[in-house]
Amino acid sequence: MVERKEKKMKATMTKKEYGEFTTSVDFLQKEHNIDIPYMVEEVNGKFIIELLEDIDVEKLDNLLNSS
């Protein structure tokens, strides 16, 4: 059996970027029924976001850009 190690996406954001991120997450849930589980940690005024699942970010970007 082969185990696939998933690389979870991690990003550091400003307060403004984090606000935009949460708005996008809410939109994807409401309009497309897509859940994006993530953890957030605030460090010195920056927000460190880690996605908890392997997510097709390109697909999500396309959904956000087409609306």
Secondary structure per residue as TSV (DSSP state, phi and psi in degrees):
chain	resnum	aa	ss	phi	psi
A	1	M	-	360.0	133.4
A	2	V	-	-102.9	127.4
A	3	E	-	-97.2	131.7
A	4	R	-	-95.6	122.3
A	5	K	-	-86.9	116.8
A	6	E	-	-86.4	138.2
A	7	K	-	-98.1	113.3
A	8	K	-	-85.8	139.8
A	9	M	-	-74.7	139.8
A	10	K	E	-134.7	139.9
A	11	A	E	-147.0	149.8
A	12	T	E	-107.4	129.3
A	13	M	E	-128.8	155.0
A	14	T	-	-77.8	171.9
A	15	K	H	-59.6	-42.4
A	16	K	H	-63.7	-45.7
A	17	E	H	-62.9	-40.2
A	18	Y	H	-63.6	-39.7
A	19	G	H	-60.7	-43.0
A	20	E	H	-64.9	-39.6
A	21	F	H	-60.9	-49.6
A	22	T	H	-65.9	-34.2
A	23	T	H	-62.7	-42.5
A	24	S	H	-66.3	-42.2
A	25	V	H	-61.1	-44.7
A	26	D	H	-62.8	-42.4
A	27	F	H	-61.4	-46.5
A	28	L	H	-63.5	-36.1
A	29	Q	H	-67.6	-48.6
A	30	K	H	-69.2	-47.1
A	31	E	H	-88.3	-26.6
A	32	H	H	-127.0	4.0
A	33	N	-	54.2	41.5
A	34	I	-	-110.4	120.4
A	35	D	-	-91.3	135.5
A	36	I	-	-125.4	90.1
A	37	P	-	-72.5	134.7
A	38	Y	E	-151.7	162.0
A	39	M	E	-114.7	148.9
A	40	V	E	-133.5	141.3
A	41	E	E	-135.0	130.7
A	42	E	E	-95.8	128.0
A	43	V	E	-134.8	114.8
A	44	N	T	51.7	44.1
A	45	G	T	80.4	0.6
A	46	K	E	-108.8	153.4
A	47	F	E	-113.2	121.2
A	48	I	E	-99.2	115.4
A	49	I	E	-106.8	132.7
A	50	E	E	-128.5	119.8
A	51	L	E	-70.8	137.2
A	52	L	S	-92.6	-6.5
A	53	E	S	-132.8	157.3
A	54	D	-	-75.5	111.5
A	55	I	-	-120.5	141.2
A	56	D	-	-76.4	91.0
A	57	V	H	-64.3	-35.5
A	58	E	H	-62.2	-42.0
A	59	K	H	-62.3	-43.3
A	60	L	H	-65.0	-41.4
A	61	D	H	-59.2	-41.6
A	62	N	H	-63.0	-41.1
A	63	L	H	-64.2	-41.1
A	64	L	H	-69.8	-38.5
A	65	N	H	-74.3	-22.9
A	66	S	T	-87.3	-4.3
A	67	S	-	-101.5	360.0
